[in-house]
Amino acid sequence: MTIEKLRQLGADVNTGLARCLNKEDFYLKMVNMALSDSKFEELGGCCKIK
């Protein structure tokens, strides 16, 4: 996963980077950890915006 790919997918990369102290490598590590977590798919059903 890259920063550019995340932007293409609609991710708020600027906010994510800010939360990771603007450390791109740390941010990408956190994104990849989340995407590889088996529970990640379950978040989709519980976080709908009305």
C-alpha positions in Angstrom: 0.0 0.0 0.0 1.3 3.5 -0.8 0.2 7.0 0.2 -0.9 7.6 -3.4 -3.0 4.4 -3.6 -4.7 5.3 -0.3 -5.5 8.8 -1.7 -7.0 7.2 -4.8 -9.1 5.0 -2.6 -10.5 8.1 -0.8 -8.5 7.8 2.4 -8.0 11.0 4.5 -4.2 10.5 4.3 -3.4 14.0 5.7 -5.3 13.3 8.9 -3.9 9.8 9.2 -0.3 11.1 8.8 -0.9 13.8 11.4 -2.1 11.2 13.9 1.1 9.3 13.2 3.3 12.3 13.8 3.7 12.8 10.0 5.9 9.7 9.9 4.9 8.0 6.6 6.5 4.7 7.3 4.7 4.5 10.7 1.4 5.5 9.1 1.8 2.8 6.3 2.7 0.2 8.9 -0.5 1.0 10.9 -2.6 0.9 7.7 -1.2 -2.4 6.7 -1.7 -3.8 10.2 -5.3 -2.8 10.1 -5.9 -4.2 6.6 -4.4 -7.6 7.6 -6.4 -7.9 10.8 -9.1 -10.5 10.5 -11.6 -8.4 12.4 -11.2 -5.4 9.9 -14.1 -6.6 7.7 -16.5 -6.6 10.7 -16.1 -2.8 11.0 -17.9 -2.1 7.8 -21.3 -3.2 9.3 -21.1 -1.3 12.5 -19.9 2.1 11.3 -22.6 3.3 8.8 -23.2 7.0 8.5 -26.8 8.1 8.5 
